[in-house]
Amino acid sequence: MKRRDAPSLLKDLPAGAEVLIIRLRSLGDVVLLTPALSALHAWRPDLRLSVLVQSFCAPILEGNPAVAEILLMGGFLSAVSNLRRRHFPVVYNQHAGPTSALLTAAIGAPHRVCWTRRQFSFVYNVLVTDPGDKIHTVEHRIEQFYATGLPRTPIPPARVYPQPDACSAIAKNLSEIGISSGAPYAVIHPGGKYFTKRWSPENFIDLAQWLRKTHSIEPVFSTGSTETEIVSELRRLSGGEFALMDSLDLRQLIALVAGARIFIGNDSGPTHIATATGRPVVAIFGSSSSVHWRPWQTAYRVVQNDFPCNPCPGDRCYAFAEPRCILSITLAQVQAACESLLAETTQAPSVQTIQQQL
């Protein structure tokens, strides 16, 4: 297929055609793909959208009406074998790394879509001009579909869908720590991939005390299973004063966040999950770009101080002896963000109510 023919690609697919979309790796990236999936499904609900993800990301797409099938990435050879026999007419590589490029080539689809200036670009026969990183990730992701025929209409919000069994488990957990049905609670997530993106546990504990005292909102801390150092520090600092849910699976985390009065966290996957439940979000940014990664279409506040070196890769501080970007953020700044956001938003339905509505 020639590049000049790309704008008619989606329109020309026959009714019921299967479309494969590859999005490997991070939770946040899969969450921020969901607006494009919703837009494509709304335009052509007859297409069957299959999304290839790694197994830990699958709950992000569970229950999504735009997704006909969630495919799990196991071993490379088994993935190739399974996908080749499906004879997908088109593959969209939303990941664009070397593994996904080789996988795209090996599947043998007639139409293989990716952005320009990516590794192994020779394997693609539809190259979409990369819009760069000065726009939101959602806008970046949907560009592949715009360039191949999706009409440019307002982009939907990101969405994840709490599941009944997970809601039931979280309702029980909340009851056990004294949070009754309908009582307001805040989910606080102090984790993050790099230290340049993590506000200190001490600050989060101080914020939790302020939320309880000033707004009568009970703080609930959530952490990832691998964030053992953060868990230990939170327990040391709080002395057991606050609930800490450090063993939730992803489905349970979605259910927990869906019923929260407010979510406060660093730029991370759980922050994007909170955005996709439609809850108010206070997102604390250090080394990463809030233009590219801010919450999408929910009530939110971004707390970030400007530095000429921002954004940076984040694996180390490239400009100073310490990451001033995240260290400069004060408790007062985050409190002010919470105050204004709480003033303009309302309490979420309880987890029990969400469960009943499913």
C-alpha positions in Angstrom: 0.0 0.0 0.0 1.3 3.4 -0.9 1.4 6.2 1.7 -0.8 8.5 -0.4 -3.6 5.9 -0.1 -3.5 5.9 3.8 -6.5 8.3 4.3 -8.9 5.8 2.9 -7.6 2.7 4.8 -10.1 2.5 7.6 -13.0 3.6 5.4 -12.3 0.9 2.9 -12.1 -2.0 5.4 -15.1 -4.3 4.9 -17.8 -4.6 7.5 -16.7 -6.8 10.4 -13.0 -6.5 9.6 -10.6 -7.3 12.4 -8.1 -4.6 13.3 -5.0 -5.4 15.5 -3.6 -2.6 17.7 -0.3 -3.3 19.5 0.4 -1.4 22.7 3.1 -3.1 24.9 4.5 -2.0 28.3 3.2 0.7 30.6 -0.2 1.0 32.3 -0.4 4.7 31.5 0.1 4.2 27.8 -2.7 1.6 27.6 -5.0 3.9 29.6 -4.3 6.8 27.2 -5.0 4.6 24.2 -8.6 4.2 25.3 -9.9 7.5 23.9 -8.7 6.5 20.4 -10.4 3.1 20.7 -13.6 4.8 21.8 -13.5 7.3 18.9 -12.8 4.5 16.3 -15.6 2.3 17.8 -18.1 5.2 17.8 -17.4 5.9 14.1 -17.3 2.3 12.9 -18.8 -0.1 15.5 -18.7 -2.9 13.0 -14.9 -3.2 13.2 -13.5 -5.7 15.6 -10.7 -4.1 17.6 -8.2 -6.5 19.0 -5.6 -5.0 21.3 -2.3 -6.8 22.1 -1.0 -5.9 25.5 1.2 -7.5 28.2 -0.8 -9.5 30.7 -0.4 -7.1 33.6 -2.1 -4.3 31.5 -5.1 -6.5 30.5 -7.5 -5.2 33.3 -7.2 -1.7 31.8 -9.3 -2.9 28.9 -11.6 -5.3 30.7 -15.2 -4.4 30.1 -14.4 -1.8 27.5 -17.2 -1.8 24.9 -14.8 -0.6 22.2 -12.5 -3.7 22.5 -13.7 -6.9 20.9 -10.7 -8.9 22.2 -7.8 -8.5 24.6 -4.8 -10.4 23.3 -1.9 -11.1 25.7 1.7 -10.9 24.7 3.5 -14.0 25.8 6.7 -15.3 24.1 7.6 -13.7 20.8 7.4 -16.8 18.7 4.1 -18.0 20.2 2.7 -14.5 19.6 3.7 -14.5 16.0 2.3 -18.0 15.5 -1.0 -17.1 17.1 -1.4 -13.8 15.3 -0.3 -14.9 11.8 -3.2 -17.4 11.6 -5.7 -14.6 12.3 -4.9 -12.8 9.0 -5.5 -9.3 10.2 -5.9 -6.9 7.3 -4.2 -4.0 9.2 -1.9 -3.7 12.2 -1.4 -0.4 14.1 1.8 -0.3 16.1 1.2 2.1 18.9 4.3 1.0 20.8 6.9 1.4 18.0 9.8 -0.3 19.8 12.0 -2.9 18.2 10.1 -5.9 19.6 6.7 -4.6 18.4 8.3 -3.6 15.0 9.6 -7.2 14.4 6.3 -8.6 15.6 4.4 -6.3 13.2 6.6 -7.5 10.3 6.3 -11.2 11.2 2.5 -11.1 11.5 2.3 -10.5 7.7 -0.7 -8.1 7.6 -1.1 -6.3 4.3 -1.3 -2.9 6.0 1.2 -2.0 8.7 0.9 1.4 10.3 3.4 3.3 12.5 4.9 6.8 12.9 7.8 8.1 11.0 11.3 8.1 12.4 10.9 4.9 14.4 13.2 1.9 14.7 12.9 -0.6 11.8 10.6 1.8 9.9 11.2 -0.3 6.8 8.7 -2.9 8.1 5.8 -0.5 7.8 4.1 0.5 4.6 1.9 3.2 6.1 4.0 5.8 7.9 2.2 8.6 9.8 4.0 11.8 10.4 5.0 11.9 14.1 3.3 15.0 15.6 6.0 15.2 18.3 5.8 15.5 22.1 4.4 19.0 22.4 0.9 17.7 22.5 -0.9 15.4 24.9 -0.2 11.7 24.6 -3.9 11.0 23.8 -3.7 13.4 20.8 -0.4 11.7 19.8 -1.9 8.2 19.9 -5.0 9.0 18.0 -3.1 10.6 15.1 -2.4 7.1 13.6 -6.2 6.7 13.2 -6.8 10.2 11.9 -4.2 9.7 9.2 -5.8 6.6 8.1 -9.4 7.8 7.8 -10.9 8.4 11.3 -12.8 11.7 11.2 -11.5 14.5 13.4 -14.2 14.9 16.0 -13.8 15.8 19.7 -11.7 13.2 21.4 -13.5 11.2 24.1 -12.2 10.8 27.7 -10.1 7.9 28.8 -12.1 5.2 30.4 -11.5 2.1 32.6 -14.4 0.0 33.9 -14.6 -1.4 37.5 -15.7 -5.0 37.6 -18.3 -6.3 40.1 -16.0 -8.8 41.9 -13.3 -6.2 42.4 -15.8 -3.7 43.7 -17.1 -6.3 46.1 -13.6 -7.0 47.4 -12.8 -3.3 47.8 -16.1 -2.6 49.6 -15.1 -5.3 52.1 -11.6 -3.8 52.5 -12.9 -0.4 53.1 -15.4 -1.7 55.7 -12.6 -3.5 57.5 -10.6 -0.3 57.9 -13.7 1.7 59.1 -14.8 3.4 56.0 -18.5 2.9 55.6 -20.5 2.9 52.4 -20.7 6.5 51.1 -18.1 7.9 53.4 -15.5 10.1 51.6 -12.0 8.8 51.2 -8.9 9.9 49.3 -6.6 7.6 47.4 -3.0 8.7 47.7 -0.4 7.1 45.5 3.2 8.1 46.4 5.0 5.8 43.9 6.6 6.6 40.6 9.1 5.1 38.2 12.0 7.4 39.0 13.1 9.3 42.1 12.8 12.5 40.0 9.1 12.0 39.8 8.4 11.0 43.4 7.3 13.6 46.0 8.6 12.6 49.4 6.6 10.1 51.7 6.9 12.7 54.5 5.0 15.2 52.4 2.3 12.7 51.6 1.9 11.8 55.2 1.5 15.5 56.1 -1.0 15.9 53.3 -3.0 12.9 54.6 -3.2 14.4 58.1 -4.4 17.7 56.6 -7.1 16.0 54.5 -8.5 14.2 57.6 -8.4 17.2 59.9 -9.5 19.9 57.5 -11.9 18.1 55.1 -12.9 14.9 57.1 -11.7 12.8 54.2 -10.1 9.5 55.2 -6.7 8.9 53.4 -6.1 5.5 51.9 -2.5 4.9 50.6 -2.0 2.6 47.6 1.4 1.3 46.4 2.7 -1.1 43.8 3.8 -4.6 44.9 7.4 -3.7 44.0 7.5 -0.4 45.9 8.8 -2.0 49.1 11.0 0.9 50.2 8.1 3.4 49.9 5.9 1.0 51.9 8.4 0.7 54.7 8.9 4.4 54.9 5.1 5.1 55.0 4.7 2.6 57.8 7.6 4.1 59.7 6.3 7.6 59.3 2.6 7.0 60.0 2.9 4.4 62.8 -0.1 2.7 61.4 -2.2 5.9 61.5 -3.4 5.5 57.9 -4.7 2.6 55.8 -2.1 1.2 53.4 -3.3 -1.0 50.6 -0.1 -2.5 49.2 -1.3 -5.8 47.9 -4.1 -4.8 45.6 -4.2 -6.2 42.1 -4.9 -3.9 39.2 -8.6 -4.7 39.0 -9.0 -3.9 42.7 -7.0 -0.6 42.3 -9.4 0.5 39.6 -12.4 -0.2 41.9 -10.8 1.6 44.8 -10.0 4.7 42.8 -13.5 4.7 41.2 -15.1 5.4 44.5 -12.6 8.0 45.8 -13.5 11.6 46.6 -10.2 12.7 45.3 -7.0 11.1 44.0 -3.5 12.6 44.7 -0.4 11.1 43.2 2.8 11.5 41.2 2.9 11.2 37.5 2.4 7.4 37.2 0.2 4.7 35.8 -2.3 4.9 38.8 -2.7 8.6 38.2 -3.9 7.9 34.6 -6.1 5.1 35.9 -7.7 7.6 38.3 -8.2 10.0 35.4 -10.0 7.2 33.4 -12.5 6.6 36.3 -13.5 10.2 36.0 -12.5 11.1 39.5 -10.9 14.5 40.5 -7.1 14.2 40.3 -4.2 16.2 41.7 -1.1 15.2 39.7 2.3 16.1 41.1 5.0 16.5 38.4 8.7 16.5 38.7 11.0 15.6 35.7 8.3 14.6 33.2 6.2 16.8 30.9 2.8 17.8 32.2 1.9 18.9 28.7 2.4 15.4 27.4 1.1 13.4 30.5 -1.4 15.6 32.4 -4.8 14.1 33.3 -7.1 13.9 30.3 -10.7 15.1 30.4 -11.4 14.9 34.1 -11.4 17.6 36.8 -7.8 18.0 37.8 -4.9 20.1 39.0 -1.3 19.8 38.0 1.3 20.8 40.6 4.6 21.5 38.9 7.4 24.1 39.2 9.0 25.4 36.1 12.7 24.6 35.4 14.5 25.1 32.1 15.7 21.5 32.1 12.1 20.1 32.2 11.2 17.7 30.8 14.1 15.2 31.0 14.4 11.4 30.8 14.1 11.3 34.6 16.5 8.4 35.4 18.9 10.9 37.0 19.0 14.6 37.5 20.7 16.1 34.4 21.0 19.7 35.6 21.6 19.7 39.4 23.1 17.7 42.2 19.5 16.8 43.2 16.1 16.8 41.4 15.0 20.3 42.3 11.9 19.9 40.1 10.2 17.5 42.5 12.0 18.7 45.7 10.8 22.3 45.2 7.1 21.4 45.4 5.7 22.4 48.7 3.0 21.0 50.9 1.1 24.3 50.6 1.1 24.0 46.8 -0.5 20.6 46.9 -3.0 21.6 49.6 -4.1 24.6 47.5 -4.6 22.3 44.5 -6.7 19.9 46.6 -8.7 22.8 48.1 -9.8 24.2 44.8 -10.5 20.8 43.3 -12.6 19.7 46.2 -14.6 23.0 46.0 -15.7 22.4 42.4 -16.3 18.6 42.5 -18.6 16.2 44.3 -18.3 12.9 46.0 -18.2 9.8 43.8 -20.8 7.0 44.1 -19.8 4.5 46.7 -18.0 1.3 45.6 -21.2 -0.5 46.6 -23.3 1.7 44.3 -20.9 1.3 41.4 -21.1 -2.5 41.9 -24.9 -2.4 41.8 -24.9 -0.3 38.6 -22.6 -2.8 36.7 
